[in-house]
Amino acid sequence: MSLTKEQVIAVAALANLQLEPAEVELFARQLGDVLAHVDELNQIDTTGVSPTAYGVAPHTVDRPDVVAPSLPIDDVLANAPERERAPRGGGFFKVPRVIG
């Protein structure tokens, strides 16, 4: 399948693109090749093939949640450039204010 230069220019206008004359010719050929390949795929008999969103079966790697002890706060904050102690123990990372 081939596209005319006018069709390429129309598609480029829809995408708000400005193309040079050499690009129009190049894209006409490339888009024509893509459409020819899609047409070739459309000719494949898919009778009895169920539609799918994935080419292969999705494989999940979920694992159950397991309660585990947290790291000690001093270990967590050991490499913090700045930290602040909380009034009731513990502490947190001190970062620059980003919202006024």
C-alpha positions in Angstrom: 0.0 0.0 0.0 1.3 3.4 -0.7 0.5 6.9 0.5 0.3 10.0 -1.6 2.3 13.1 -0.6 -1.0 14.8 0.0 -2.0 12.1 2.5 1.3 12.4 4.4 0.9 16.2 4.5 -2.6 15.8 5.8 -1.5 13.4 8.6 1.4 15.7 9.4 -1.0 18.6 9.7 -3.2 16.6 12.1 -0.1 16.0 14.3 0.8 19.7 14.0 4.1 18.8 12.2 5.8 20.8 9.5 7.7 18.5 7.1 10.4 19.3 4.5 9.7 18.1 1.0 12.3 15.3 1.4 10.7 14.2 4.7 7.3 14.0 2.9 8.7 11.6 0.4 10.6 9.6 3.0 7.5 9.3 5.3 5.2 8.4 2.4 7.5 5.5 1.6 8.0 4.4 5.3 4.3 4.7 6.2 3.4 2.8 3.1 5.7 0.0 4.1 4.1 -0.1 7.6 0.6 -0.2 6.1 1.6 -2.9 3.7 2.9 -5.0 6.7 -0.4 -4.4 8.6 -2.3 -5.5 5.5 -0.2 -8.6 5.4 -1.0 -9.3 9.0 -4.7 -8.8 8.4 -4.7 -11.6 5.9 -3.6 -14.2 8.5 -6.4 -16.6 9.4 -7.0 -16.2 13.2 -10.1 -18.3 13.4 -10.1 -20.1 16.7 -7.4 -17.9 18.2 -8.7 -16.1 21.3 -7.8 -12.4 21.6 -5.1 -11.5 24.1 -3.5 -8.4 25.5 -0.1 -10.2 25.8 1.9 -12.2 23.4 2.9 -14.5 26.3 1.1 -15.4 29.5 1.8 -12.8 32.2 3.9 -14.1 35.1 3.4 -12.4 38.4 6.1 -12.5 41.1 3.8 -11.5 44.0 4.6 -12.9 47.3 2.7 -12.8 50.5 3.3 -9.9 53.0 5.4 -11.0 55.9 5.7 -9.0 59.1 9.4 -8.4 59.9 11.1 -6.1 62.4 12.0 -2.7 61.2 15.5 -1.4 61.1 16.6 0.6 64.1 16.1 4.4 63.5 19.7 5.2 64.1 20.7 2.7 61.4 18.2 4.2 59.0 19.3 7.8 59.5 23.1 7.0 59.8 23.9 8.4 56.3 21.3 11.2 56.3 23.0 14.6 55.6 20.5 16.2 58.0 18.1 14.6 60.4 15.8 15.8 63.2 14.7 14.1 66.3 11.0 13.6 66.8 9.6 14.9 70.1 8.5 11.3 71.1 11.6 9.5 70.1 12.7 8.3 66.7 13.6 10.8 64.0 13.3 11.6 60.4 15.2 12.9 57.3 15.3 16.7 57.2 14.9 18.0 53.6 14.6 21.5 52.1 11.1 22.9 52.0 9.7 22.7 48.5 6.2 23.9 49.0 5.6 27.5 50.1 
